[in-house]
Every structure is written in structure tokens, then in C-alpha cells.
Amino acid sequence: MDEGIYTDEQIIKKILHGEVDLYKIIVEKYQQYIFNLGMRFHKNREDAYDFVQDVFLKAYEKLHTFRGTSKYFSWLVRIAYNHGINSAKTKIIDSSLVETYIKSDDATPEETHLREELRKALLKAVEALPEKYRLCIDLYFFYGLSYREIEMITDIPLNTIKSNMLRAKIILRDTLRGGIADEHHKL
């Protein structure tokens, strides 16, 4: 099977109809995202790897409940998020996604250094956000989820998500004002 021509939903239908070996396609496609989320909950690689296994096992066991009314990725992240909340009960922040978001392979050594300083400033500012704001920023900017998808994953009302995002952006702007972020906002 050429998985590149099938959507997640089509692959899932095939899995539910007995082609269980195809689940490896889903795992390979999303394991890094789930690992990154696991790192944010657990702060160490060993626990994050266990988290990935637990999430994909839970998702497989619940695959029959996937209705296809949202993207599979949103459904999977909701399972991962709920599992992380239930198992870790910790803050949700780590530099891995911030680093991925800012990183560029074609940067000069000076740009790389400035990006690293910017990454540190951004990480510090995001870490200082109240958890409800940090969560929305995380899922929107680093996971690329829409407000509706965040609502589905977290059960936070849409208007509250919008409000949290606005407040978080204001806090981040005020926190980063006058520092390296102002000087190098184009990086």
C-alpha cells in the first residue's frame, strides 16, 4: 500500500476492517509530535518514550470510537493531552517545540547565536505565562492547531480560547519588549 495517497481516515477504515499492520503508518507519521508533547509533560526522554507507547496503545484501543468528524491528528492529540494531564499533572512547557519553531538550517553563525538567544527569551516568557494561556499558545503555535481543534482537545470554550490567546500575546509582547526580540523580530 502506498500510504502517501491515502488520508489518515482512509487508513483508519482499513485498519478497522482488519488491516492492522497499517497502524504503523499512523505511528510513524505522528510519533515525533506525540514524543514532543510527552517531553513537555515529563521532561525526560525515557518517560516521553513511554508516553508515546501509552498514547498510541490507547489510540489503537479507542480507534473504533474515531468518528471522522475532525482530523485524526486532532483526535490523537486530544488522547495524548488527556493522558498527559492524567499521568503527569505538571506544567506543559519545554524548549523542544520552541526550538523547532525558531530553528533554521541556512542561518549564519551570528544568526544562529541570535536565534538561540531569542529562543531562550521566548521560552522564558512562555514559561512565565499562566498555564491556561501557555496551553493555548502551545497548541496553536507549536502544534499548528486551529482554535476549534484546541476547543475539541481541551474542552475549553472557543471564546475563552480566543481570549486566552489574546491575553497571552499581550503578556508575551510586553515581556519581550525592549529585549532581543524587539531587536531581532525578523529572525
C-alpha positions in Angstrom: 0.0 0.0 0.0 1.3 3.4 -0.9 0.4 5.4 2.2 1.2 8.7 0.6 -2.0 8.5 -1.5 -4.4 7.7 1.4 -5.7 10.0 4.1 -5.5 9.2 7.7 -9.2 8.5 7.7 -8.9 6.0 4.8 -6.0 4.2 6.6 -8.0 4.0 9.8 -11.0 2.5 7.9 -8.7 -0.2 6.5 -7.2 -0.8 10.0 -10.8 -1.2 11.4 -11.5 -3.7 8.6 -8.6 -5.9 9.6 -5.5 -4.4 8.0 -4.0 -3.8 11.5 -0.4 -3.7 10.1 -1.3 -0.3 8.6 -1.3 1.2 12.1 2.5 1.5 11.8 1.9 4.2 9.1 -0.1 6.3 11.6 2.5 5.7 14.4 5.4 6.7 12.1 3.6 9.8 10.9 2.8 11.2 14.3 5.3 9.7 16.8 7.5 12.7 16.8 4.6 15.1 17.6 3.5 12.8 20.4 7.1 12.5 21.7 7.4 16.3 21.8 4.2 16.5 23.8 5.4 13.8 26.1 8.7 15.8 26.7 6.6 18.8 27.7 4.7 16.7 30.3 7.6 14.6 31.6 10.8 16.5 30.9 12.9 13.4 30.2 13.3 11.1 27.2 12.6 7.8 28.9 9.3 8.9 30.2 8.4 10.6 26.9 9.1 7.3 25.0 6.8 5.5 27.5 4.2 8.3 27.0 4.4 7.7 23.2 3.8 4.0 23.6 0.9 4.6 26.0 -0.7 7.1 23.8 -0.6 5.0 20.6 -1.8 2.0 22.5 -4.7 4.0 23.9 -5.5 5.4 20.5 -5.4 2.0 18.9 -7.7 0.6 21.6 -10.1 3.5 21.0 -9.8 3.6 17.2 -13.3 2.3 16.8 -14.6 5.5 18.5 -13.0 7.8 15.9 -15.9 9.2 14.0 -14.0 11.2 11.4 -15.8 14.5 12.3 -12.4 16.0 13.0 -8.9 15.4 11.7 -7.3 12.2 13.1 -4.4 14.2 14.3 -6.7 16.4 16.5 -8.3 13.3 17.9 -4.9 11.7 18.6 -3.6 14.9 20.3 -6.7 15.0 22.5 -5.9 11.5 23.7 -2.3 12.4 24.3 -3.2 15.6 26.1 -5.7 13.9 28.3 -3.2 11.1 29.0 -0.5 13.6 29.8 -2.8 15.6 32.2 -3.8 12.4 33.9 -0.4 10.9 34.2 1.9 13.9 34.8 -0.1 16.7 36.4 2.8 19.1 35.6 3.5 22.2 33.7 3.4 22.0 29.9 6.5 23.6 28.6 9.9 22.6 27.3 12.2 24.1 24.8 11.9 21.3 22.2 9.0 22.8 20.3 10.1 26.3 20.7 13.5 25.3 19.3 11.8 23.5 16.4 9.6 26.6 15.7 12.6 29.0 15.5 15.3 26.8 14.1 16.7 27.4 10.6 19.3 25.3 8.8 20.6 28.0 6.5 21.5 30.6 9.2 24.9 32.2 9.6 26.7 31.6 12.9 25.7 35.0 14.1 22.0 34.4 13.1 22.2 31.0 14.9 23.5 32.6 18.1 20.8 35.4 17.9 18.1 32.8 17.3 19.3 30.8 20.3 19.2 33.9 22.4 15.7 34.7 21.1 14.6 31.1 21.7 15.8 31.4 25.4 14.0 34.7 25.8 10.8 33.3 24.2 11.0 30.1 26.3 11.4 32.1 29.5 8.5 34.3 28.6 6.2 31.4 27.6 7.2 29.5 30.8 6.1 32.5 32.9 2.6 32.5 31.3 -0.2 31.2 33.4 -0.9 27.6 32.4 -4.2 28.3 30.7 -2.5 30.8 28.4 0.6 28.6 27.9 -1.6 25.7 26.8 -3.4 27.7 24.1 -0.1 29.2 22.8 1.5 25.8 22.8 -1.3 24.0 20.8 -1.8 26.9 18.4 1.7 28.0 17.5 3.8 24.8 18.1 1.2 22.2 17.0 -0.5 24.3 14.4 -4.0 23.5 15.7 -6.9 25.8 15.0 -9.0 27.3 17.8 -11.8 24.8 17.1 -9.3 21.9 17.3 -8.0 23.3 20.6 -11.6 23.6 21.9 -12.1 19.9 21.0 -8.9 18.8 22.6 -9.2 20.7 25.8 -13.0 21.3 26.3 -12.2 25.0 26.8 -15.0 27.1 25.2 -14.0 28.8 21.9 -14.4 32.3 23.2 -12.3 31.5 26.2 -9.5 30.2 23.9 -9.7 33.4 21.8 -9.5 35.5 25.0 -6.6 33.4 26.4 -4.7 33.7 23.2 -5.1 37.5 23.1 -4.1 37.9 26.7 -1.1 35.5 26.2 0.1 37.5 23.2 -0.2 40.8 25.1 1.7 39.4 28.0 4.4 38.0 25.7 4.7 41.2 23.8 5.1 43.2 27.0 7.5 40.7 28.4 9.7 40.6 25.3 9.5 44.4 24.6 12.9 46.1 24.8 14.9 42.9 24.6 16.4 40.8 21.9 13.0 40.0 20.5 12.5 43.7 19.6 15.9 44.0 18.1 15.7 40.9 16.0 12.0 40.3 15.4 12.6 39.3 11.8 14.6 36.2 12.8 
